[in-house]
Amino acid sequence: MTGIFNAEGKNIVCTVIEAGPCVVTQVKTKEKEGYDAVQLAFDDAKEKNTSSQMKGHFKKAGTTPKRKVVEFQFEDSKNLGDVISLDLFEEGEYVDVVGTSKGKGFQGVVKRHGFRGVGDATHGQHNRMRAPGSLGASSWPSRVFKGMRMAGRTGGSRVKIQNLEVVKILPEKNLLLVKGAVPGPKGGYLIIEK
C-alpha cells in the first residue's frame, strides 16, 4: 500500500496493482461452449514449470507460458493472441477486486470469531478467559449443530472487495492504483472486475 495526494491535497491511501498485459489464450463462443467468454493469461512462467498440455495451449495462442489463467465474460469480441492492457479502465470508475485472503493457520475462537471469553476473572474463573463456552444442548439433540463457531483454520479463502475507486492509471508500467486495501499478501494474484 501507498498514498498519493489528490488535487485538494488530501492523502489517499491506495494499493498498487500490476494489471497486465494479459494475453487472450482461448475464445469461447455460444455455438461451441454454450456461452461467450475469453480466457486471459498473466505473468510469464518458466517452460520447465509448465505442463505439456498447457505449453500446447499457450503455443496455440502464440504466447509464452503463463502462471495465471482466468476466464472472463467479455462484451467485445476478442481474437486469440490479443493483448489486453489497462485501456479498459478509467480513472474515477469503481471496480471489484477478488483475491485469496492471507492464511492465518489454526486459530482459537477469540481471534477467529471475536469471542471475549469470561468477562469477570475474579469470580471463580481461573483459566476460561479465551475459551469458547458451552457448545450445545444435552440429551437432545445429543450433537453439535453444523456451523457452530469454534476454533479452526482461518484465512486462505476467496474474498471479494467491492466498489474500490480507480485513483490513478500508469499505462507505461501497467500499474493500477485503487483506493483502499485488497485481499491477499504482497505478490498475490487478483482478479479485477468492472
Long-range contacts (C-beta under 8 A, 24 or more apart in sequence): 1-181, 2-177, 4-167, 4-168, 4-177, 6-167, 12-167, 12-179, 13-179, 13-180, 14-167, 14-168, 14-177, 14-178, 14-179, 14-180, 15-177, 15-178, 15-180, 15-181, 15-182, 16-175, 16-176, 16-177, 17-97, 17-175, 17-176, 17-177, 17-178, 17-182, 17-190, 17-192, 18-173, 18-174, 18-175, 18-176, 19-86, 19-89, 19-174, 19-175, 19-176, 19-192, 20-83, 20-84, 20-85, 20-86, 20-174, 21-83, 21-84, 21-85, 21-174, 22-83, 22-84, 22-85, 23-61, 23-63, 23-66, 23-81, 23-82, 23-83, 23-84, 24-61, 24-78, 24-79, 24-80, 24-81, 24-82, 24-83, 24-84, 25-57, 25-58, 25-60, 25-61, 25-63, 25-66, 25-69, 25-80, 26-57, 26-61, 26-71, 26-80, 27-77, 27-78, 27-79, 27-80, 28-71, 35-73, 36-73, 36-74, 37-71, 37-72, 37-73, 37-74, 38-71, 38-72, 38-74, 38-78, 39-69, 39-70, 39-71, 39-72, 40-69, 40-70, 40-71, 40-72, 40-84, 41-66, 41-68, 41-69, 42-66, 42-67, 42-68, 42-70, 42-189, 43-67, 43-68, 43-189, 67-189, 68-189, 70-191, 72-193, 85-171, 85-174, 86-169, 86-171, 86-174, 86-176, 87-171, 88-194, 89-166, 89-169, 89-176, 89-192, 89-194, 90-166, 90-169, 91-166, 91-167, 91-168, 91-169, 92-165, 92-166, 93-165, 93-166, 93-194, 94-163, 94-164, 94-165, 94-166, 95-164, 95-166, 95-178, 95-192, 95-193, 95-194, 96-160, 96-161, 96-162, 96-163, 96-164, 96-192, 96-193, 96-194, 97-160, 97-161, 97-164, 97-178, 97-182, 97-183, 97-190, 97-191, 97-192, 97-193, 98-158, 98-159, 98-160, 98-161, 98-183, 98-190, 98-191, 98-192, 98-193, 99-158, 99-159, 99-182, 99-183, 99-184, 99-188, 99-189, 99-190, 99-191, 100-156, 100-157, 100-158, 100-159, 100-183, 100-184, 100-188, 100-189, 101-155, 101-156, 101-157, 101-158, 101-159, 101-183, 101-184, 102-155, 102-156, 102-183, 102-184, 102-185, 103-153, 103-154, 103-155, 103-156, 104-153, 104-154, 104-155, 104-156, 105-153, 105-154, 105-155, 106-151, 106-152, 106-153, 106-154, 107-151, 107-152, 107-153, 107-154, 108-132, 108-151, 109-149, 109-150, 109-151, 111-154, 112-149, 112-151, 112-152, 112-154, 113-149, 115-149, 159-183, 159-184
